[in-house]
Amino acid sequence: MKASVVSGLGQEFKVREVDIADPIGREVLIDVKASGLRHSDLSVATFIEGSRAG
């Protein structure tokens, strides 16, 4: 599946193909049609050393 991934603080988002393990036990696999980002997700990508997220 495709995922938007941030590799570290201050890094930009990159769309990558990621492997998802088969469900085990009582887990289920769902088909996600859409998702969104919150400001807290963006704070990881726009991190500035010495600043405080807020």
PDB file of N, CA, C and O in Angstrom:
ATOM      1  N   MET A   1       0.832  -1.169   0.000  1.00  0.00           N
ATOM      2  CA  MET A   1       0.000   0.000   0.000  1.00  0.00           C
ATOM      3  C   MET A   1       0.880   1.237   0.000  1.00  0.00           C
ATOM      4  O   MET A   1       2.053   1.164   0.366  1.00  0.00           O
ATOM      5  N   LYS A   2       0.332   2.356  -0.401  1.00  0.00           N
ATOM      6  CA  LYS A   2       1.077   3.612  -0.380  1.00  0.00           C
ATOM      7  C   LYS A   2       0.860   4.309   0.954  1.00  0.00           C
ATOM      8  O   LYS A   2      -0.231   4.267   1.522  1.00  0.00           O
ATOM      9  N   ALA A   3       1.914   4.950   1.446  1.00  0.00           N
ATOM     10  CA  ALA A   3       1.838   5.682   2.704  1.00  0.00           C
ATOM     11  C   ALA A   3       2.674   6.947   2.587  1.00  0.00           C
ATOM     12  O   ALA A   3       3.699   6.969   1.906  1.00  0.00           O
ATOM     13  N   SER A   4       2.227   7.989   3.254  1.00  0.00           N
ATOM     14  CA  SER A   4       3.005   9.216   3.345  1.00  0.00           C
ATOM     15  C   SER A   4       3.884   9.083   4.583  1.00  0.00           C
ATOM     16  O   SER A   4       3.376   8.966   5.698  1.00  0.00           O
ATOM     17  N   VAL A   5       5.199   9.100   4.389  1.00  0.00           N
ATOM     18  CA  VAL A   5       6.147   8.766   5.450  1.00  0.00           C
ATOM     19  C   VAL A   5       7.090   9.930   5.708  1.00  0.00           C
ATOM     20  O   VAL A   5       7.585  10.561   4.774  1.00  0.00           O
ATOM     21  N   VAL A   6       7.334  10.209   6.989  1.00  0.00           N
ATOM     22  CA  VAL A   6       8.366  11.155   7.409  1.00  0.00           C
ATOM     23  C   VAL A   6       9.457  10.332   8.063  1.00  0.00           C
ATOM     24  O   VAL A   6       9.199   9.641   9.049  1.00  0.00           O
ATOM     25  N   SER A   7      10.666  10.389   7.537  1.00  0.00           N
ATOM     26  CA  SER A   7      11.761   9.551   8.036  1.00  0.00           C
ATOM     27  C   SER A   7      12.393  10.068   9.318  1.00  0.00           C
ATOM     28  O   SER A   7      13.057   9.308  10.023  1.00  0.00           O
ATOM     29  N   GLY A   8      12.201  11.350   9.638  1.00  0.00           N
ATOM     30  CA  GLY A   8      12.775  11.906  10.847  1.00  0.00           C
ATOM     31  C   GLY A   8      12.329  13.332  11.043  1.00  0.00           C
ATOM     32  O   GLY A   8      11.698  13.919  10.164  1.00  0.00           O
ATOM     33  N   LEU A   9      12.653  13.893  12.191  1.00  0.00           N
ATOM     34  CA  LEU A   9      12.278  15.279  12.483  1.00  0.00           C
ATOM     35  C   LEU A   9      12.840  16.224  11.438  1.00  0.00           C
ATOM     36  O   LEU A   9      14.014  16.133  11.079  1.00  0.00           O
ATOM     37  N   GLY A  10      12.013  17.124  10.952  1.00  0.00           N
ATOM     38  CA  GLY A  10      12.449  18.113   9.973  1.00  0.00           C
ATOM     39  C   GLY A  10      12.524  17.581   8.551  1.00  0.00           C
ATOM     40  O   GLY A  10      12.887  18.323   7.638  1.00  0.00           O
ATOM     41  N   GLN A  11      12.189  16.318   8.341  1.00  0.00           N
ATOM     42  CA  GLN A  11      12.210  15.724   7.002  1.00  0.00           C
ATOM     43  C   GLN A  11      10.858  15.957   6.330  1.00  0.00           C
ATOM     44  O   GLN A  11       9.844  16.120   7.009  1.00  0.00           O
ATOM     45  N   GLU A  12      10.844  15.971   5.013  1.00  0.00           N
ATOM     46  CA  GLU A  12       9.587  16.160   4.306  1.00  0.00           C
ATOM     47  C   GLU A  12       8.835  14.840   4.154  1.00  0.00           C
ATOM     48  O   GLU A  12       9.421  13.761   4.244  1.00  0.00           O
ATOM     49  N   PHE A  13       7.524  14.948   3.922  1.00  0.00           N
ATOM     50  CA  PHE A  13       6.710  13.763   3.653  1.00  0.00           C
ATOM     51  C   PHE A  13       7.076  13.209   2.283  1.00  0.00           C
ATOM     52  O   PHE A  13       7.281  13.962   1.331  1.00  0.00           O
ATOM     53  N   LYS A  14       7.157  11.884   2.194  1.00  0.00           N
ATOM     54  CA  LYS A  14       7.389  11.217   0.916  1.00  0.00           C
ATOM     55  C   LYS A  14       6.406  10.066   0.798  1.00  0.00           C
ATOM     56  O   LYS A  14       6.215   9.302   1.744  1.00  0.00           O
ATOM     57  N   VAL A  15       5.782   9.945  -0.373  1.00  0.00           N
ATOM     58  CA  VAL A  15       4.862   8.840  -0.603  1.00  0.00           C
ATOM     59  C   VAL A  15       5.685   7.627  -0.985  1.00  0.00           C
ATOM     60  O   VAL A  15       6.474   7.663  -1.930  1.00  0.00           O
ATOM     61  N   ARG A  16       5.489   6.544  -0.230  1.00  0.00           N
ATOM     62  CA  ARG A  16       6.257   5.318  -0.445  1.00  0.00           C
ATOM     63  C   ARG A  16       5.326   4.122  -0.448  1.00  0.00           C
ATOM     64  O   ARG A  16       4.240   4.154   0.130  1.00  0.00           O
ATOM     65  N   GLU A  17       5.765   3.084  -1.099  1.00  0.00           N
ATOM     66  CA  GLU A  17       5.065   1.802  -1.055  1.00  0.00           C
ATOM     67  C   GLU A  17       5.565   1.064   0.185  1.00  0.00           C
ATOM     68  O   GLU A  17       6.771   0.880   0.351  1.00  0.00           O
ATOM     69  N   VAL A  18       4.652   0.643   1.051  1.00  0.00           N
ATOM     70  CA  VAL A  18       5.028  -0.072   2.267  1.00  0.00           C
ATOM     71  C   VAL A  18       4.323  -1.423   2.304  1.00  0.00           C
ATOM     72  O   VAL A  18       3.207  -1.569   1.805  1.00  0.00           O
ATOM     73  N   ASP A  19       4.985  -2.399   2.897  1.00  0.00           N
ATOM     74  CA  ASP A  19       4.403  -3.725   3.047  1.00  0.00           C
ATOM     75  C   ASP A  19       3.607  -3.788   4.340  1.00  0.00           C
ATOM     76  O   ASP A  19       4.041  -3.294   5.380  1.00  0.00           O
ATOM     77  N   ILE A  20       2.445  -4.399   4.256  1.00  0.00           N
ATOM     78  CA  ILE A  20       1.593  -4.592   5.426  1.00  0.00           C
ATOM     79  C   ILE A  20       1.467  -6.093   5.655  1.00  0.00           C
ATOM     80  O   ILE A  20       1.116  -6.842   4.744  1.00  0.00           O
ATOM     81  N   ALA A  21       1.754  -6.519   6.868  1.00  0.00           N
ATOM     82  CA  ALA A  21       1.658  -7.943   7.203  1.00  0.00           C
ATOM     83  C   ALA A  21       0.204  -8.410   7.168  1.00  0.00           C
ATOM     84  O   ALA A  21      -0.715  -7.623   7.396  1.00  0.00           O
ATOM     85  N   ASP A  22       0.005  -9.681   6.886  1.00  0.00           N
ATOM     86  CA  ASP A  22      -1.339 -10.264   6.940  1.00  0.00           C
ATOM     87  C   ASP A  22      -1.865 -10.187   8.370  1.00  0.00           C
ATOM     88  O   ASP A  22      -1.100 -10.297   9.328  1.00  0.00           O
ATOM     89  N   PRO A  23      -3.189  -9.997   8.507  1.00  0.00           N
ATOM     90  CA  PRO A  23      -3.772  -9.948   9.856  1.00  0.00           C
ATOM     91  C   PRO A  23      -3.559 -11.273  10.601  1.00  0.00           C
ATOM     92  O   PRO A  23      -3.554 -12.347   9.999  1.00  0.00           O
ATOM     93  N   ILE A  24      -3.384 -11.170  11.912  1.00  0.00           N
ATOM     94  CA  ILE A  24      -3.261 -12.368  12.743  1.00  0.00           C
ATOM     95  C   ILE A  24      -4.246 -12.265  13.906  1.00  0.00           C
ATOM     96  O   ILE A  24      -4.663 -11.169  14.282  1.00  0.00           O
ATOM     97  N   GLY A  25      -4.608 -13.400  14.463  1.00  0.00           N
ATOM     98  CA  GLY A  25      -5.519 -13.401  15.611  1.00  0.00           C
ATOM     99  C   GLY A  25      -6.841 -12.736  15.267  1.00  0.00           C
ATOM    100  O   GLY A  25      -7.512 -13.124  14.310  1.00  0.00           O
ATOM    101  N   ARG A  26      -7.207 -11.737  16.049  1.00  0.00           N
ATOM    102  CA  ARG A  26      -8.474 -11.032  15.861  1.00  0.00           C
ATOM    103  C   ARG A  26      -8.318  -9.741  15.060  1.00  0.00           C
ATOM    104  O   ARG A  26      -9.253  -8.944  14.988  1.00  0.00           O
ATOM    105  N   GLU A  27      -7.155  -9.528  14.462  1.00  0.00           N
ATOM    106  CA  GLU A  27      -6.932  -8.352  13.621  1.00  0.00           C
ATOM    107  C   GLU A  27      -7.720  -8.481  12.319  1.00  0.00           C
ATOM    108  O   GLU A  27      -8.052  -9.584  11.886  1.00  0.00           O
ATOM    109  N   VAL A  28      -8.012  -7.341  11.707  1.00  0.00           N
ATOM    110  CA  VAL A  28      -8.676  -7.316  10.410  1.00  0.00           C
ATOM    111  C   VAL A  28      -7.921  -6.371   9.495  1.00  0.00           C
ATOM    112  O   VAL A  28      -7.238  -5.461   9.966  1.00  0.00           O
ATOM    113  N   LEU A  29      -8.037  -6.577   8.201  1.00  0.00           N
ATOM    114  CA  LEU A  29      -7.441  -5.702   7.201  1.00  0.00           C
ATOM    115  C   LEU A  29      -8.574  -4.931   6.550  1.00  0.00           C
ATOM    116  O   LEU A  29      -9.530  -5.533   6.062  1.00  0.00           O
ATOM    117  N   ILE A  30      -8.481  -3.598   6.534  1.00  0.00           N
ATOM    118  CA  ILE A  30      -9.526  -2.774   5.942  1.00  0.00           C
ATOM    119  C   ILE A  30      -8.993  -2.067   4.710  1.00  0.00           C
ATOM    120  O   ILE A  30      -7.785  -1.883   4.565  1.00  0.00           O
ATOM    121  N   ASP A  31      -9.887  -1.674   3.832  1.00  0.00           N
ATOM    122  CA  ASP A  31      -9.537  -0.953   2.615  1.00  0.00           C
ATOM    123  C   ASP A  31      -9.796   0.532   2.854  1.00  0.00           C
ATOM    124  O   ASP A  31     -10.948   0.965   2.840  1.00  0.00           O
ATOM    125  N   VAL A  32      -8.749   1.311   3.071  1.00  0.00           N
ATOM    126  CA  VAL A  32      -8.869   2.741   3.356  1.00  0.00           C
ATOM    127  C   VAL A  32      -9.024   3.504   2.046  1.00  0.00           C
ATOM    128  O   VAL A  32      -8.208   3.353   1.137  1.00  0.00           O
ATOM    129  N   LYS A  33     -10.056   4.314   1.948  1.00  0.00           N
ATOM    130  CA  LYS A  33     -10.317   5.098   0.736  1.00  0.00           C
ATOM    131  C   LYS A  33      -9.730   6.507   0.833  1.00  0.00           C
ATOM    132  O   LYS A  33      -9.386   7.107  -0.186  1.00  0.00           O
ATOM    133  N   ALA A  34      -9.614   7.030   2.038  1.00  0.00           N
ATOM    134  CA  ALA A  34      -9.080   8.384   2.223  1.00  0.00           C
ATOM    135  C   ALA A  34      -8.615   8.544   3.667  1.00  0.00           C
ATOM    136  O   ALA A  34      -9.060   7.826   4.563  1.00  0.00           O
ATOM    137  N   SER A  35      -7.723   9.487   3.870  1.00  0.00           N
ATOM    138  CA  SER A  35      -7.262   9.819   5.219  1.00  0.00           C
ATOM    139  C   SER A  35      -6.831  11.277   5.225  1.00  0.00           C
ATOM    140  O   SER A  35      -6.856  11.941   4.188  1.00  0.00           O
ATOM    141  N   GLY A  36      -6.442  11.767   6.367  1.00  0.00           N
ATOM    142  CA  GLY A  36      -6.035  13.165   6.448  1.00  0.00           C
ATOM    143  C   GLY A  36      -4.852  13.334   7.378  1.00  0.00           C
ATOM    144  O   GLY A  36      -4.422  12.391   8.043  1.00  0.00           O
ATOM    145  N   LEU A  37      -4.338  14.539   7.414  1.00  0.00           N
ATOM    146  CA  LEU A  37      -3.231  14.894   8.305  1.00  0.00           C
ATOM    147  C   LEU A  37      -3.713  15.925   9.315  1.00  0.00           C
ATOM    148  O   LEU A  37      -4.543  16.781   9.006  1.00  0.00           O
ATOM    149  N   ARG A  38      -3.188  15.829  10.506  1.00  0.00           N
ATOM    150  CA  ARG A  38      -3.477  16.825  11.529  1.00  0.00           C
ATOM    151  C   ARG A  38      -2.264  17.753  11.676  1.00  0.00           C
ATOM    152  O   ARG A  38      -1.177  17.448  11.185  1.00  0.00           O
ATOM    153  N   HIS A  39      -2.458  18.861  12.342  1.00  0.00           N
ATOM    154  CA  HIS A  39      -1.336  19.782  12.540  1.00  0.00           C
ATOM    155  C   HIS A  39      -0.205  19.117  13.308  1.00  0.00           C
ATOM    156  O   HIS A  39       0.961  19.455  13.108  1.00  0.00           O
ATOM    157  N   SER A  40      -0.540  18.165  14.192  1.00  0.00           N
ATOM    158  CA  SER A  40       0.514  17.472  14.946  1.00  0.00           C
ATOM    159  C   SER A  40       1.370  16.591  14.026  1.00  0.00           C
ATOM    160  O   SER A  40       2.558  16.403  14.284  1.00  0.00           O
ATOM    161  N   ASP A  41       0.774  16.051  12.954  1.00  0.00           N
ATOM    162  CA  ASP A  41       1.552  15.299  11.967  1.00  0.00           C
ATOM    163  C   ASP A  41       2.526  16.230  11.252  1.00  0.00           C
ATOM    164  O   ASP A  41       3.682  15.876  11.020  1.00  0.00           O
ATOM    165  N   LEU A  42       2.055  17.404  10.912  1.00  0.00           N
ATOM    166  CA  LEU A  42       2.896  18.366  10.198  1.00  0.00           C
ATOM    167  C   LEU A  42       4.016  18.906  11.075  1.00  0.00           C
ATOM    168  O   LEU A  42       5.073  19.278  10.565  1.00  0.00           O
ATOM    169  N   SER A  43       3.800  18.955  12.391  1.00  0.00           N
ATOM    170  CA  SER A  43       4.840  19.485  13.279  1.00  0.00           C
ATOM    171  C   SER A  43       6.084  18.606  13.274  1.00  0.00           C
ATOM    172  O   SER A  43       7.184  19.102  13.520  1.00  0.00           O
ATOM    173  N   VAL A  44       5.934  17.313  13.001  1.00  0.00           N
ATOM    174  CA  VAL A  44       7.094  16.421  12.902  1.00  0.00           C
ATOM    175  C   VAL A  44       7.913  16.784  11.669  1.00  0.00           C
ATOM    176  O   VAL A  44       9.142  16.824  11.728  1.00  0.00           O
ATOM    177  N   ALA A  45       7.239  17.049  10.557  1.00  0.00           N
ATOM    178  CA  ALA A  45       7.936  17.359   9.307  1.00  0.00           C
ATOM    179  C   ALA A  45       8.542  18.756   9.326  1.00  0.00           C
ATOM    180  O   ALA A  45       9.526  19.009   8.631  1.00  0.00           O
ATOM    181  N   THR A  46       7.977  19.658  10.104  1.00  0.00           N
ATOM    182  CA  THR A  46       8.470  21.041  10.107  1.00  0.00           C
ATOM    183  C   THR A  46       9.232  21.373  11.388  1.00  0.00           C
ATOM    184  O   THR A  46       9.388  22.543  11.736  1.00  0.00           O
ATOM    185  N   PHE A  47       9.700  20.350  12.082  1.00  0.00           N
ATOM    186  CA  PHE A  47      10.434  20.525  13.336  1.00  0.00           C
ATOM    187  C   PHE A  47      11.660  21.402  13.143  1.00  0.00           C
ATOM    188  O   PHE A  47      12.415  21.231  12.185  1.00  0.00           O
ATOM    189  N   ILE A  48      11.849  22.339  14.056  1.00  0.00           N
ATOM    190  CA  ILE A  48      13.039  23.186  14.049  1.00  0.00           C
ATOM    191  C   ILE A  48      13.768  22.968  15.373  1.00  0.00           C
ATOM    192  O   ILE A  48      13.184  23.146  16.442  1.00  0.00           O
ATOM    193  N   GLU A  49      15.039  22.584  15.303  1.00  0.00           N
ATOM    194  CA  GLU A  49      15.842  22.292  16.494  1.00  0.00           C
ATOM    195  C   GLU A  49      15.730  23.436  17.492  1.00  0.00           C
ATOM    196  O   GLU A  49      15.900  24.602  17.135  1.00  0.00           O
ATOM    197  N   GLY A  50      15.440  23.094  18.747  1.00  0.00           N
ATOM    198  CA  GLY A  50      15.371  24.085  19.812  1.00  0.00           C
ATOM    199  C   GLY A  50      14.006  24.729  19.955  1.00  0.00           C
ATOM    200  O   GLY A  50      13.780  25.478  20.906  1.00  0.00           O
ATOM    201  N   SER A  51      13.092  24.458  19.038  1.00  0.00           N
ATOM    202  CA  SER A  51      11.747  25.050  19.152  1.00  0.00           C
ATOM    203  C   SER A  51      10.847  24.084  19.890  1.00  0.00           C
ATOM    204  O   SER A  51      11.164  22.903  20.031  1.00  0.00           O
ATOM    205  N   ARG A  52       9.744  24.585  20.351  1.00  0.00           N
ATOM    206  CA  ARG A  52       8.776  23.774  21.068  1.00  0.00           C
ATOM    207  C   ARG A  52       7.506  23.680  20.238  1.00  0.00           C
ATOM    208  O   ARG A  52       6.929  24.698  19.855  1.00  0.00           O
ATOM    209  N   ALA A  53       7.064  22.429  19.955  1.00  0.00           N
ATOM    210  CA  ALA A  53       5.822  22.234  19.195  1.00  0.00           C
ATOM    211  C   ALA A  53       4.660  22.776  20.012  1.00  0.00           C
ATOM    212  O   ALA A  53       4.629  22.639  21.235  1.00  0.00           O
ATOM    213  N   GLY A  54       3.708  23.389  19.326  1.00  0.00           N
ATOM    214  CA  GLY A  54       2.597  23.925  20.086  1.00  0.00           C
ATOM    215  C   GLY A  54       1.473  24.174  19.275  1.00  0.00           C
ATOM    216  O   GLY A  54       0.444  24.632  19.771  1.00  0.00           O
TER     217      GLY A  54
END
